[in-house]
Amino acid sequence: MGTITTTVDDSIETKFRKAVKDRLGVGKGKIGKAVTEAMAKWAESVEQQKIREEALKQLEKGYHMGGKILY
């Protein structure tokens, strides 16, 4: 397991802690679990955005299919 030390805005921290408490309750490891989930979702969204951008680039190029270029 990795350790990340970071600083966030106080208002974001307060909102996040409240959201964790509301969703997961209070206890050891709850914030870590929520941060892990948030990081995974963010990383997935970045990956999906990259896939969308690459797909759009391919569509803009067009495809050679049987002598015609389709756009």
mmCIF file of the N, C-alpha and C atoms, coordinates in Angstrom:
data_MODEL
# 
_entry.id   MODEL 
# 
loop_
_atom_site.group_PDB 
_atom_site.id 
_atom_site.type_symbol 
_atom_site.label_atom_id 
_atom_site.label_alt_id 
_atom_site.label_comp_id 
_atom_site.label_asym_id 
_atom_site.label_entity_id 
_atom_site.label_seq_id 
_atom_site.pdbx_PDB_ins_code 
_atom_site.Cartn_x 
_atom_site.Cartn_y 
_atom_site.Cartn_z 
_atom_site.occupancy 
_atom_site.B_iso_or_equiv 
_atom_site.pdbx_formal_charge 
_atom_site.auth_seq_id 
_atom_site.auth_comp_id 
_atom_site.auth_asym_id 
_atom_site.auth_atom_id 
_atom_site.pdbx_PDB_model_num 
ATOM 1   N N  . MET A 1 1  ? 0.828   -1.180 0.000   1.00 0.00 ? 1  MET A N  1 
ATOM 2   C CA . MET A 1 1  ? 0.000   0.000  0.000   1.00 0.00 ? 1  MET A CA 1 
ATOM 3   C C  . MET A 1 1  ? 0.863   1.230  0.000   1.00 0.00 ? 1  MET A C  1 
ATOM 4   N N  . GLY A 1 2  ? 0.449   2.234  -0.775  1.00 0.00 ? 2  GLY A N  1 
ATOM 5   C CA . GLY A 1 2  ? 1.192   3.473  -0.850  1.00 0.00 ? 2  GLY A CA 1 
ATOM 6   C C  . GLY A 1 2  ? 0.689   4.493  0.151   1.00 0.00 ? 2  GLY A C  1 
ATOM 7   N N  . THR A 1 3  ? 1.540   5.466  0.399   1.00 0.00 ? 3  THR A N  1 
ATOM 8   C CA . THR A 1 3  ? 1.171   6.565  1.281   1.00 0.00 ? 3  THR A CA 1 
ATOM 9   C C  . THR A 1 3  ? 1.340   7.858  0.513   1.00 0.00 ? 3  THR A C  1 
ATOM 10  N N  . ILE A 1 4  ? 0.322   8.690  0.532   1.00 0.00 ? 4  ILE A N  1 
ATOM 11  C CA . ILE A 1 4  ? 0.358   9.989  -0.121  1.00 0.00 ? 4  ILE A CA 1 
ATOM 12  C C  . ILE A 1 4  ? 0.030   11.035 0.932   1.00 0.00 ? 4  ILE A C  1 
ATOM 13  N N  . THR A 1 5  ? 0.894   12.020 1.046   1.00 0.00 ? 5  THR A N  1 
ATOM 14  C CA . THR A 1 5  ? 0.634   13.128 1.949   1.00 0.00 ? 5  THR A CA 1 
ATOM 15  C C  . THR A 1 5  ? 0.334   14.339 1.090   1.00 0.00 ? 5  THR A C  1 
ATOM 16  N N  . THR A 1 6  ? -0.781  15.003 1.341   1.00 0.00 ? 6  THR A N  1 
ATOM 17  C CA . THR A 1 6  ? -1.191  16.128 0.508   1.00 0.00 ? 6  THR A CA 1 
ATOM 18  C C  . THR A 1 6  ? -1.901  17.177 1.342   1.00 0.00 ? 6  THR A C  1 
ATOM 19  N N  . THR A 1 7  ? -2.096  18.330 0.758   1.00 0.00 ? 7  THR A N  1 
ATOM 20  C CA . THR A 1 7  ? -2.817  19.415 1.401   1.00 0.00 ? 7  THR A CA 1 
ATOM 21  C C  . THR A 1 7  ? -4.002  19.782 0.526   1.00 0.00 ? 7  THR A C  1 
ATOM 22  N N  . VAL A 1 8  ? -5.175  19.935 1.139   1.00 0.00 ? 8  VAL A N  1 
ATOM 23  C CA . VAL A 1 8  ? -6.371  20.344 0.407   1.00 0.00 ? 8  VAL A CA 1 
ATOM 24  C C  . VAL A 1 8  ? -7.001  21.543 1.100   1.00 0.00 ? 8  VAL A C  1 
ATOM 25  N N  . ASP A 1 9  ? -7.802  22.248 0.354   1.00 0.00 ? 9  ASP A N  1 
ATOM 26  C CA . ASP A 1 9  ? -8.517  23.397 0.884   1.00 0.00 ? 9  ASP A CA 1 
ATOM 27  C C  . ASP A 1 9  ? -9.397  22.962 2.060   1.00 0.00 ? 9  ASP A C  1 
ATOM 28  N N  . ASP A 1 10 ? -9.472  23.796 3.087   1.00 0.00 ? 10 ASP A N  1 
ATOM 29  C CA . ASP A 1 10 ? -10.244 23.453 4.285   1.00 0.00 ? 10 ASP A CA 1 
ATOM 30  C C  . ASP A 1 10 ? -11.705 23.149 3.978   1.00 0.00 ? 10 ASP A C  1 
ATOM 31  N N  . SER A 1 11 ? -12.306 23.924 3.086   1.00 0.00 ? 11 SER A N  1 
ATOM 32  C CA . SER A 1 11 ? -13.727 23.696 2.779   1.00 0.00 ? 11 SER A CA 1 
ATOM 33  C C  . SER A 1 11 ? -13.938 22.356 2.078   1.00 0.00 ? 11 SER A C  1 
ATOM 34  N N  . ILE A 1 12 ? -13.000 21.978 1.220   1.00 0.00 ? 12 ILE A N  1 
ATOM 35  C CA . ILE A 1 12 ? -13.093 20.676 0.539   1.00 0.00 ? 12 ILE A CA 1 
ATOM 36  C C  . ILE A 1 12 ? -12.913 19.549 1.552   1.00 0.00 ? 12 ILE A C  1 
ATOM 37  N N  . GLU A 1 13 ? -11.967 19.710 2.455   1.00 0.00 ? 13 GLU A N  1 
ATOM 38  C CA . GLU A 1 13 ? -11.751 18.693 3.480   1.00 0.00 ? 13 GLU A CA 1 
ATOM 39  C C  . GLU A 1 13 ? -13.007 18.488 4.326   1.00 0.00 ? 13 GLU A C  1 
ATOM 40  N N  . THR A 1 14 ? -13.622 19.599 4.731   1.00 0.00 ? 14 THR A N  1 
ATOM 41  C CA . THR A 1 14 ? -14.828 19.519 5.555   1.00 0.00 ? 14 THR A CA 1 
ATOM 42  C C  . THR A 1 14 ? -15.951 18.807 4.813   1.00 0.00 ? 14 THR A C  1 
ATOM 43  N N  . LYS A 1 15 ? -16.174 19.170 3.557   1.00 0.00 ? 15 LYS A N  1 
ATOM 44  C CA . LYS A 1 15 ? -17.212 18.525 2.750   1.00 0.00 ? 15 LYS A CA 1 
ATOM 45  C C  . LYS A 1 15 ? -16.914 17.042 2.569   1.00 0.00 ? 15 LYS A C  1 
ATOM 46  N N  . PHE A 1 16 ? -15.647 16.724 2.309   1.00 0.00 ? 16 PHE A N  1 
ATOM 47  C CA . PHE A 1 16 ? -15.260 15.334 2.082   1.00 0.00 ? 16 PHE A CA 1 
ATOM 48  C C  . PHE A 1 16 ? -15.474 14.499 3.340   1.00 0.00 ? 16 PHE A C  1 
ATOM 49  N N  . ARG A 1 17 ? -15.029 15.015 4.476   1.00 0.00 ? 17 ARG A N  1 
ATOM 50  C CA . ARG A 1 17 ? -15.193 14.282 5.728   1.00 0.00 ? 17 ARG A CA 1 
ATOM 51  C C  . ARG A 1 17 ? -16.672 14.047 6.041   1.00 0.00 ? 17 ARG A C  1 
ATOM 52  N N  . LYS A 1 18 ? -17.508 15.051 5.780   1.00 0.00 ? 18 LYS A N  1 
ATOM 53  C CA . LYS A 1 18 ? -18.948 14.898 6.005   1.00 0.00 ? 18 LYS A CA 1 
ATOM 54  C C  . LYS A 1 18 ? -19.516 13.831 5.073   1.00 0.00 ? 18 LYS A C  1 
ATOM 55  N N  . ALA A 1 19 ? -19.105 13.880 3.800   1.00 0.00 ? 19 ALA A N  1 
ATOM 56  C CA . ALA A 1 19 ? -19.586 12.890 2.835   1.00 0.00 ? 19 ALA A CA 1 
ATOM 57  C C  . ALA A 1 19 ? -19.157 11.480 3.227   1.00 0.00 ? 19 ALA A C  1 
ATOM 58  N N  . VAL A 1 20 ? -17.925 11.328 3.697   1.00 0.00 ? 20 VAL A N  1 
ATOM 59  C CA . VAL A 1 20 ? -17.442 10.012 4.135   1.00 0.00 ? 20 VAL A CA 1 
ATOM 60  C C  . VAL A 1 20 ? -18.272 9.530  5.319   1.00 0.00 ? 20 VAL A C  1 
ATOM 61  N N  . LYS A 1 21 ? -18.491 10.418 6.278   1.00 0.00 ? 21 LYS A N  1 
ATOM 62  C CA . LYS A 1 21 ? -19.274 10.050 7.454   1.00 0.00 ? 21 LYS A CA 1 
ATOM 63  C C  . LYS A 1 21 ? -20.689 9.638  7.059   1.00 0.00 ? 21 LYS A C  1 
ATOM 64  N N  . ASP A 1 22 ? -21.318 10.405 6.150   1.00 0.00 ? 22 ASP A N  1 
ATOM 65  C CA . ASP A 1 22 ? -22.683 10.105 5.714   1.00 0.00 ? 22 ASP A CA 1 
ATOM 66  C C  . ASP A 1 22 ? -22.766 8.779  4.963   1.00 0.00 ? 22 ASP A C  1 
ATOM 67  N N  . ARG A 1 23 ? -21.761 8.497  4.141   1.00 0.00 ? 23 ARG A N  1 
ATOM 68  C CA . ARG A 1 23 ? -21.820 7.301  3.300   1.00 0.00 ? 23 ARG A CA 1 
ATOM 69  C C  . ARG A 1 23 ? -21.246 6.055  3.975   1.00 0.00 ? 23 ARG A C  1 
ATOM 70  N N  . LEU A 1 24 ? -20.111 6.217  4.655   1.00 0.00 ? 24 LEU A N  1 
ATOM 71  C CA . LEU A 1 24 ? -19.405 5.058  5.194   1.00 0.00 ? 24 LEU A CA 1 
ATOM 72  C C  . LEU A 1 24 ? -19.421 4.967  6.721   1.00 0.00 ? 24 LEU A C  1 
ATOM 73  N N  . GLY A 1 25 ? -19.818 6.054  7.359   1.00 0.00 ? 25 GLY A N  1 
ATOM 74  C CA . GLY A 1 25 ? -19.794 6.069  8.815   1.00 0.00 ? 25 GLY A CA 1 
ATOM 75  C C  . GLY A 1 25 ? -18.452 6.543  9.334   1.00 0.00 ? 25 GLY A C  1 
ATOM 76  N N  . VAL A 1 26 ? -18.261 6.395  10.612  1.00 0.00 ? 26 VAL A N  1 
ATOM 77  C CA . VAL A 1 26 ? -17.038 6.828  11.271  1.00 0.00 ? 26 VAL A CA 1 
ATOM 78  C C  . VAL A 1 26 ? -16.257 5.603  11.702  1.00 0.00 ? 26 VAL A C  1 
ATOM 79  N N  . GLY A 1 27 ? -14.970 5.647  11.534  1.00 0.00 ? 27 GLY A N  1 
ATOM 80  C CA . GLY A 1 27 ? -14.151 4.530  11.981  1.00 0.00 ? 27 GLY A CA 1 
ATOM 81  C C  . GLY A 1 27 ? -12.827 4.493  11.267  1.00 0.00 ? 27 GLY A C  1 
ATOM 82  N N  . LYS A 1 28 ? -11.968 3.663  11.759  1.00 0.00 ? 28 LYS A N  1 
ATOM 83  C CA . LYS A 1 28 ? -10.633 3.528  11.204  1.00 0.00 ? 28 LYS A CA 1 
ATOM 84  C C  . LYS A 1 28 ? -10.701 3.069  9.743   1.00 0.00 ? 28 LYS A C  1 
ATOM 85  N N  . GLY A 1 29 ? -9.981  3.778  8.895   1.00 0.00 ? 29 GLY A N  1 
ATOM 86  C CA . GLY A 1 29 ? -9.869  3.391  7.495   1.00 0.00 ? 29 GLY A CA 1 
ATOM 87  C C  . GLY A 1 29 ? -10.958 3.917  6.585   1.00 0.00 ? 29 GLY A C  1 
ATOM 88  N N  . LYS A 1 30 ? -11.969 4.595  7.129   1.00 0.00 ? 30 LYS A N  1 
ATOM 89  C CA . LYS A 1 30 ? -13.081 5.067  6.295   1.00 0.00 ? 30 LYS A CA 1 
ATOM 90  C C  . LYS A 1 30 ? -12.623 6.142  5.308   1.00 0.00 ? 30 LYS A C  1 
ATOM 91  N N  . ILE A 1 31 ? -11.811 7.093  5.772   1.00 0.00 ? 31 ILE A N  1 
ATOM 92  C CA . ILE A 1 31 ? -11.336 8.152  4.874   1.00 0.00 ? 31 ILE A CA 1 
ATOM 93  C C  . ILE A 1 31 ? -10.413 7.560  3.816   1.00 0.00 ? 31 ILE A C  1 
ATOM 94  N N  . GLY A 1 32 ? -9.542  6.649  4.208   1.00 0.00 ? 32 GLY A N  1 
ATOM 95  C CA . GLY A 1 32 ? -8.657  5.995  3.244   1.00 0.00 ? 32 GLY A CA 1 
ATOM 96  C C  . GLY A 1 32 ? -9.433  5.244  2.176   1.00 0.00 ? 32 GLY A C  1 
ATOM 97  N N  . LYS A 1 33 ? -10.484 4.571  2.596   1.00 0.00 ? 33 LYS A N  1 
ATOM 98  C CA . LYS A 1 33 ? -11.331 3.838  1.646   1.00 0.00 ? 33 LYS A CA 1 
ATOM 99  C C  . LYS A 1 33 ? -11.982 4.807  0.660   1.00 0.00 ? 33 LYS A C  1 
ATOM 100 N N  . ALA A 1 34 ? -12.497 5.923  1.176   1.00 0.00 ? 34 ALA A N  1 
ATOM 101 C CA . ALA A 1 34 ? -13.153 6.914  0.323   1.00 0.00 ? 34 ALA A CA 1 
ATOM 102 C C  . ALA A 1 34 ? -12.165 7.585  -0.626  1.00 0.00 ? 34 ALA A C  1 
ATOM 103 N N  . VAL A 1 35 ? -10.976 7.899  -0.138  1.00 0.00 ? 35 VAL A N  1 
ATOM 104 C CA . VAL A 1 35 ? -9.950  8.515  -0.993  1.00 0.00 ? 35 VAL A CA 1 
ATOM 105 C C  . VAL A 1 35 ? -9.541  7.539  -2.091  1.00 0.00 ? 35 VAL A C  1 
ATOM 106 N N  . THR A 1 36 ? -9.373  6.279  -1.741  1.00 0.00 ? 36 THR A N  1 
ATOM 107 C CA . THR A 1 36 ? -9.019  5.270  -2.737  1.00 0.00 ? 36 THR A CA 1 
ATOM 108 C C  . THR A 1 36 ? -10.090 5.175  -3.820  1.00 0.00 ? 36 THR A C  1 
ATOM 109 N N  . GLU A 1 37 ? -11.352 5.156  -3.404  1.00 0.00 ? 37 GLU A N  1 
ATOM 110 C CA . GLU A 1 37 ? -12.467 5.100  -4.364  1.00 0.00 ? 37 GLU A CA 1 
ATOM 111 C C  . GLU A 1 37 ? -12.473 6.348  -5.256  1.00 0.00 ? 37 GLU A C  1 
ATOM 112 N N  . ALA A 1 38 ? -12.283 7.512  -4.650  1.00 0.00 ? 38 ALA A N  1 
ATOM 113 C CA . ALA A 1 38 ? -12.284 8.761  -5.427  1.00 0.00 ? 38 ALA A CA 1 
ATOM 114 C C  . ALA A 1 38 ? -11.129 8.800  -6.423  1.00 0.00 ? 38 ALA A C  1 
ATOM 115 N N  . MET A 1 39 ? -9.956  8.363  -5.995  1.00 0.00 ? 39 MET A N  1 
ATOM 116 C CA . MET A 1 39 ? -8.795  8.348  -6.889  1.00 0.00 ? 39 MET A CA 1 
ATOM 117 C C  . MET A 1 39 ? -9.000  7.373  -8.044  1.00 0.00 ? 39 MET A C  1 
ATOM 118 N N  . ALA A 1 40 ? -9.570  6.222  -7.757  1.00 0.00 ? 40 ALA A N  1 
ATOM 119 C CA . ALA A 1 40 ? -9.823  5.228  -8.807  1.00 0.00 ? 40 ALA A CA 1 
ATOM 120 C C  . ALA A 1 40 ? -10.807 5.767  -9.832  1.00 0.00 ? 40 ALA A C  1 
ATOM 121 N N  . LYS A 1 41 ? -11.869 6.417  -9.353  1.00 0.00 ? 41 LYS A N  1 
ATOM 122 C CA . LYS A 1 41 ? -12.861 6.974  -10.278 1.00 0.00 ? 41 LYS A CA 1 
ATOM 123 C C  . LYS A 1 41 ? -12.252 8.091  -11.116 1.00 0.00 ? 41 LYS A C  1 
ATOM 124 N N  . TRP A 1 42 ? -11.436 8.930  -10.499 1.00 0.00 ? 42 TRP A N  1 
ATOM 125 C CA . TRP A 1 42 ? -10.799 10.029 -11.241 1.00 0.00 ? 42 TRP A CA 1 
ATOM 126 C C  . TRP A 1 42 ? -9.852  9.475  -12.298 1.00 0.00 ? 42 TRP A C  1 
ATOM 127 N N  . ALA A 1 43 ? -9.030  8.500  -11.921 1.00 0.00 ? 43 ALA A N  1 
ATOM 128 C CA . ALA A 1 43 ? -8.095  7.903  -12.876 1.00 0.00 ? 43 ALA A CA 1 
ATOM 129 C C  . ALA A 1 43 ? -8.846  7.247  -14.033 1.00 0.00 ? 43 ALA A C  1 
ATOM 130 N N  . GLU A 1 44 ? -9.952  6.585  -13.740 1.00 0.00 ? 44 GLU A N  1 
ATOM 131 C CA . GLU A 1 44 ? -10.770 5.959  -14.784 1.00 0.00 ? 44 GLU A CA 1 
ATOM 132 C C  . GLU A 1 44 ? -11.345 7.016  -15.725 1.00 0.00 ? 44 GLU A C  1 
ATOM 133 N N  . SER A 1 45 ? -11.795 8.136  -15.176 1.00 0.00 ? 45 SER A N  1 
ATOM 134 C CA . SER A 1 45 ? -12.366 9.183  -16.031 1.00 0.00 ? 45 SER A CA 1 
ATOM 135 C C  . SER A 1 45 ? -11.299 9.793  -16.928 1.00 0.00 ? 45 SER A C  1 
ATOM 136 N N  . VAL A 1 46 ? -10.078 9.939  -16.427 1.00 0.00 ? 46 VAL A N  1 
ATOM 137 C CA . VAL A 1 46 ? -8.976  10.449 -17.252 1.00 0.00 ? 46 VAL A CA 1 
ATOM 138 C C  . VAL A 1 46 ? -8.677  9.466  -18.374 1.00 0.00 ? 46 VAL A C  1 
ATOM 139 N N  . GLU A 1 47 ? -8.649  8.188  -18.046 1.00 0.00 ? 47 GLU A N  1 
ATOM 140 C CA . GLU A 1 47 ? -8.394  7.158  -19.049 1.00 0.00 ? 47 GLU A CA 1 
ATOM 141 C C  . GLU A 1 47 ? -9.481  7.137  -20.116 1.00 0.00 ? 47 GLU A C  1 
ATOM 142 N N  . GLN A 1 48 ? -10.741 7.235  -19.699 1.00 0.00 ? 48 GLN A N  1 
ATOM 143 C CA . GLN A 1 48 ? -11.852 7.238  -20.646 1.00 0.00 ? 48 GLN A CA 1 
ATOM 144 C C  . GLN A 1 48 ? -11.806 8.472  -21.552 1.00 0.00 ? 48 GLN A C  1 
ATOM 145 N N  . GLN A 1 49 ? -11.425 9.619  -20.985 1.00 0.00 ? 49 GLN A N  1 
ATOM 146 C CA . GLN A 1 49 ? -11.303 10.837 -21.791 1.00 0.00 ? 49 GLN A CA 1 
ATOM 147 C C  . GLN A 1 49 ? -10.234 10.661 -22.866 1.00 0.00 ? 49 GLN A C  1 
ATOM 148 N N  . LYS A 1 50 ? -9.123  10.041 -22.505 1.00 0.00 ? 50 LYS A N  1 
ATOM 149 C CA . LYS A 1 50 ? -8.055  9.786  -23.466 1.00 0.00 ? 50 LYS A CA 1 
ATOM 150 C C  . LYS A 1 50 ? -8.551  8.868  -24.586 1.00 0.00 ? 50 LYS A C  1 
ATOM 151 N N  . ILE A 1 51 ? -9.298  7.838  -24.222 1.00 0.00 ? 51 ILE A N  1 
ATOM 152 C CA . ILE A 1 51 ? -9.855  6.911  -25.223 1.00 0.00 ? 51 ILE A CA 1 
ATOM 153 C C  . ILE A 1 51 ? -10.805 7.656  -26.154 1.00 0.00 ? 51 ILE A C  1 
ATOM 154 N N  . ARG A 1 52 ? -11.676 8.524  -25.594 1.00 0.00 ? 52 ARG A N  1 
ATOM 155 C CA . ARG A 1 52 ? -12.597 9.305  -26.431 1.00 0.00 ? 52 ARG A CA 1 
ATOM 156 C C  . ARG A 1 52 ? -11.848 10.204 -27.392 1.00 0.00 ? 52 ARG A C  1 
ATOM 157 N N  . GLU A 1 53 ? -10.809 10.868 -26.903 1.00 0.00 ? 53 GLU A N  1 
ATOM 158 C CA . GLU A 1 53 ? -10.033 11.770 -27.762 1.00 0.00 ? 53 GLU A CA 1 
ATOM 159 C C  . GLU A 1 53 ? -9.366  11.011 -28.902 1.00 0.00 ? 53 GLU A C  1 
ATOM 160 N N  . GLU A 1 54 ? -8.799  9.844  -28.600 1.00 0.00 ? 54 GLU A N  1 
ATOM 161 C CA . GLU A 1 54 ? -8.166  9.026  -29.639 1.00 0.00 ? 54 GLU A CA 1 
ATOM 162 C C  . GLU A 1 54 ? -9.196  8.547  -30.664 1.00 0.00 ? 54 GLU A C  1 
ATOM 163 N N  . ALA A 1 55 ? -10.372 8.165  -30.196 1.00 0.00 ? 55 ALA A N  1 
ATOM 164 C CA . ALA A 1 55 ? -11.427 7.716  -31.111 1.00 0.00 ? 55 ALA A CA 1 
ATOM 165 C C  . ALA A 1 55 ? -11.866 8.854  -32.032 1.00 0.00 ? 55 ALA A C  1 
ATOM 166 N N  . LEU A 1 56 ? -11.996 10.049 -31.478 1.00 0.00 ? 56 LEU A N  1 
ATOM 167 C CA . LEU A 1 56 ? -12.369 11.200 -32.305 1.00 0.00 ? 56 LEU A CA 1 
ATOM 168 C C  . LEU A 1 56 ? -11.306 11.510 -33.348 1.00 0.00 ? 56 LEU A C  1 
ATOM 169 N N  . LYS A 1 57 ? -10.045 11.386 -32.983 1.00 0.00 ? 57 LYS A N  1 
ATOM 170 C CA . LYS A 1 57 ? -8.963  11.605 -33.950 1.00 0.00 ? 57 LYS A CA 1 
ATOM 171 C C  . LYS A 1 57 ? -9.074  10.611 -35.096 1.00 0.00 ? 57 LYS A C  1 
ATOM 172 N N  . GLN A 1 58 ? -9.366  9.344  -34.760 1.00 0.00 ? 58 GLN A N  1 
ATOM 173 C CA . GLN A 1 58 ? -9.517  8.327  -35.803 1.00 0.00 ? 58 GLN A CA 1 
ATOM 174 C C  . GLN A 1 58 ? -10.709 8.635  -36.702 1.00 0.00 ? 58 GLN A C  1 
ATOM 175 N N  . LEU A 1 59 ? -11.809 9.073  -36.116 1.00 0.00 ? 59 LEU A N  1 
ATOM 176 C CA . LEU A 1 59 ? -12.982 9.414  -36.913 1.00 0.00 ? 59 LEU A CA 1 
ATOM 177 C C  . LEU A 1 59 ? -12.717 10.596 -37.826 1.00 0.00 ? 59 LEU A C  1 
ATOM 178 N N  . GLU A 1 60 ? -11.976 11.581 -37.349 1.00 0.00 ? 60 GLU A N  1 
ATOM 179 C CA . GLU A 1 60 ? -11.660 12.748 -38.164 1.00 0.00 ? 60 GLU A CA 1 
ATOM 180 C C  . GLU A 1 60 ? -10.792 12.378 -39.358 1.00 0.00 ? 60 GLU A C  1 
ATOM 181 N N  . LYS A 1 61 ? -9.922  11.374 -39.191 1.00 0.00 ? 61 LYS A N  1 
ATOM 182 C CA . LYS A 1 61 ? -9.084  10.911 -40.292 1.00 0.00 ? 61 LYS A CA 1 
ATOM 183 C C  . LYS A 1 61 ? -9.929  10.217 -41.355 1.00 0.00 ? 61 LYS A C  1 
ATOM 184 N N  . GLY A 1 62 ? -10.982 9.558  -40.927 1.00 0.00 ? 62 GLY A N  1 
ATOM 185 C CA . GLY A 1 62 ? -11.793 8.758  -41.841 1.00 0.00 ? 62 GLY A CA 1 
ATOM 186 C C  . GLY A 1 62 ? -11.196 7.364  -41.977 1.00 0.00 ? 62 GLY A C  1 
ATOM 187 N N  . TYR A 1 63 ? -11.944 6.486  -42.583 1.00 0.00 ? 63 TYR A N  1 
ATOM 188 C CA . TYR A 1 63 ? -11.495 5.113  -42.763 1.00 0.00 ? 63 TYR A CA 1 
ATOM 189 C C  . TYR A 1 63 ? -11.575 4.760  -44.243 1.00 0.00 ? 63 TYR A C  1 
ATOM 190 N N  . HIS A 1 64 ? -10.594 4.025  -44.692 1.00 0.00 ? 64 HIS A N  1 
ATOM 191 C CA . HIS A 1 64 ? -10.578 3.559  -46.071 1.00 0.00 ? 64 HIS A CA 1 
ATOM 192 C C  . HIS A 1 64 ? -11.315 2.221  -46.104 1.00 0.00 ? 64 HIS A C  1 
ATOM 193 N N  . MET A 1 65 ? -12.519 2.238  -46.699 1.00 0.00 ? 65 MET A N  1 
ATOM 194 C CA . MET A 1 65 ? -13.316 1.023  -46.731 1.00 0.00 ? 65 MET A CA 1 
ATOM 195 C C  . MET A 1 65 ? -13.807 0.801  -48.152 1.00 0.00 ? 65 MET A C  1 
ATOM 196 N N  . GLY A 1 66 ? -13.147 -0.068 -48.865 1.00 0.00 ? 66 GLY A N  1 
ATOM 197 C CA . GLY A 1 66 ? -13.571 -0.434 -50.207 1.00 0.00 ? 66 GLY A CA 1 
ATOM 198 C C  . GLY A 1 66 ? -13.470 0.696  -51.226 1.00 0.00 ? 66 GLY A C  1 
ATOM 199 N N  . GLY A 1 67 ? -12.464 1.500  -51.103 1.00 0.00 ? 67 GLY A N  1 
ATOM 200 C CA . GLY A 1 67 ? -12.238 2.544  -52.107 1.00 0.00 ? 67 GLY A CA 1 
ATOM 201 C C  . GLY A 1 67 ? -12.889 3.876  -51.782 1.00 0.00 ? 67 GLY A C  1 
ATOM 202 N N  . LYS A 1 68 ? -13.708 3.928  -50.757 1.00 0.00 ? 68 LYS A N  1 
ATOM 203 C CA . LYS A 1 68 ? -14.334 5.191  -50.375 1.00 0.00 ? 68 LYS A CA 1 
ATOM 204 C C  . LYS A 1 68 ? -13.858 5.582  -48.975 1.00 0.00 ? 68 LYS A C  1 
ATOM 205 N N  . ILE A 1 69 ? -13.698 6.860  -48.763 1.00 0.00 ? 69 ILE A N  1 
ATOM 206 C CA . ILE A 1 69 ? -13.357 7.326  -47.439 1.00 0.00 ? 69 ILE A CA 1 
ATOM 207 C C  . ILE A 1 69 ? -14.628 7.807  -46.781 1.00 0.00 ? 69 ILE A C  1 
ATOM 208 N N  . LEU A 1 70 ? -14.942 7.245  -45.649 1.00 0.00 ? 70 LEU A N  1 
ATOM 209 C CA . LEU A 1 70 ? -16.144 7.600  -44.913 1.00 0.00 ? 70 LEU A CA 1 
ATOM 210 C C  . LEU A 1 70 ? -15.790 8.594  -43.809 1.00 0.00 ? 70 LEU A C  1 
ATOM 211 N N  . TYR A 1 71 ? -16.602 9.607  -43.667 1.00 0.00 ? 71 TYR A N  1 
ATOM 212 C CA . TYR A 1 71 ? -16.360 10.607 -42.622 1.00 0.00 ? 71 TYR A CA 1 
ATOM 213 C C  . TYR A 1 71 ? -17.465 10.589 -41.615 1.00 0.00 ? 71 TYR A C  1 
# 
